[in-house]
Amino acid sequence: MFMDRALPLTRCTARAARAARAAAQGFTLIELITVVSVLAIITAIAAPSFRSFIASQRIKAASYDLTSALILARNEALKRNGNVQVGRTGTSWNNGWQVKIVSSDAVLGMQNAVDNSLSFTGAPDRIVFDANGRVASPTAAVRIQLASTTATSNAVRCVALTLSGHARSSAGACS
């Protein structure tokens, strides 16, 4: 009988201990400061390479967008049996570009401005495709090199356009 009375007392003590442990869960201030400090150090180490990654992705996106515009212009020239051009907007390719029908100035496609930290080297003012899908202007093969003007990135891409009108984007400098 003495054992029966002790059993409920032990159960109450165990429940009280579990309740006390549950109420005490969490982080101490020292643990929180340590975790925040470690995260700050890791972020400081990773930030420069992250900037470089973002710059290279901007270059890649702009080169793909320009290649797509060139392919669209060639396809539209073939489809419409007329001249179609890809030309920069304003004074710089950084302001964007448009795909237009030469005879009517109807805009078929448009690219908004890209990041000013990009440089377009070797890009003519406009590229015209004739009814056969060949490059009518300029009269030489086009090689446009896209690079970042920031010192943190050394990523470079080349958009090459043959006289037959085939466009492609590749990593590395134009040769």
N, C-alpha and C positions, 0 to 999 in steps of 0.2 A: 503494500500500500504506500509506503514511503516513496517507492520508485514512481508510482503514478503521479504523485504531486510534483516530483522533480522534473518530469518530462514536459509538462506545460511550461515550466519556468525556463527550461533550456530552449524550447521553441520560441518563446518570446525574446530571449536574449539573441538568438540567431537572426530573428526578423529585425530586431533593432540594429544589429551589426550590419545587415545587408542594407537597411534604409540609410544608415549613416554613410556607408561606402557610396551609395547611389547619389546622395546629396553632395558628396565631396568630389565627384568626377569633374574634370575640366583641366585647364592649363594653369600653371602658375605663371606669374609675371616673368620670371627668369626664363622659363621654357619659351614663352611667346617672344621675348626679345631675342633669344638665340635663333629661333626659326626665322624671324624677320631679318636678322643680320646675315644669315646664310643666304637667304633669297636675294638680298641686296647685292651681295658679292657675286653670286652667279649671274645676276642680271647685268652687272657692270662688266663682267667678262664677256658675255654673249652679245652685248649691244653692238659693237663694231662689226662683227660678222653678220649680224642681222641687217644692218644698214646696207652692207654690200649685197646681201641676198635680195633685198627689196629693189636696189638699183638694177641688178641683173634681170630681175623679173620684169621691170618696167621696159628695159631694152628688148627683152624677148617679146613682150606683148606688142610693143610698137612695131617691131619687125614683122610679126605675124599679121597685124592689122594692115600694114602697108602691102605685104604680099597678097593678102586677100583682096585689097582694092585693085591691085594690078591684074589679078586673075579675073575679077568681076569685069573690069574694063575690057579685057581681051574677049571674054565670053559675050559681052554686050555688043562689041564691035562685030563679031561674027554673026550674032543673032540678028542685029539690025542692018547688017550690010552697009555700015557707015563708020565714020571715024568717031572714036570715043577717047577721051583724055582723062588722065589722072593728074591733077594739078594741086599745088600747095594753096592754102588759104592765106591770103595776106602776103607778107614778105618772108615768111619762114615756114618750114615744114612742121615746126613745133606748134604753129597755130592750127594745124590740122590739114586735111586735104579733101578734095571732092572728086567724084567720078561723074563726068558730064558728057553729054552728046555734043559734039563740036558744032553741028549745024544748027541746033536749036537752043543750046545752053541749058537743056533740061538736066537737072541733077538726078543721077541714079543712085548715088551713095555718098555718104559724108562721114568723115572722121572728125571728132572734136579735137580740141587742142590736147597735146601730150605734154608731159613734164618738161619744163624748161631746162632741166639738167641733162637732157639728151641732146646730142649733136648729130646732125645728118651731114655726112661728108660725101661729096660726089653726086649729090642729088640735083638733077636739072629742075628748072622751074615747073615744067610739065612734061608728061610722057603721053604721046598720042599713038593709039593703035588704029590701023587701017581696017578696011572691010575684010581683009584676009586674016586678021588677027596678028599681023606682024607689027613691029614697032616702026612707025613712020617718022617719029621725031622723039628723041635725037637719033642721028644716023649711026651711032656706035652703040655697042652693048653698054648697058647701064649697070653700075655697081654702086650701091648706096651703103655706106658704112654707118652703123648706128653705134654710138658709144656714150658713156656717161661722162659729163664734165666734172663730176665730183671726184675728189682724190681717193675716196674710199673704195671705189669700184674699178676694176680693170676689165669688166665684161664688155665684149665687142661682138656685134653680129653683122652679117653682110646679107643684103637683099640684092640678089643678082637677077638681071633680066636680059635674056638673050634677044637677038634681033628677030628671032622667030616668034617672040612673045611669051616664052615660058619663064615664069618667075619662081624663085625659090629663096628661102631664108636659111642661112646656115650660121653656125657658131664660128667665131674667129674673124679676123680682119679680112677685108677684100684683097684679093691678089691681082 
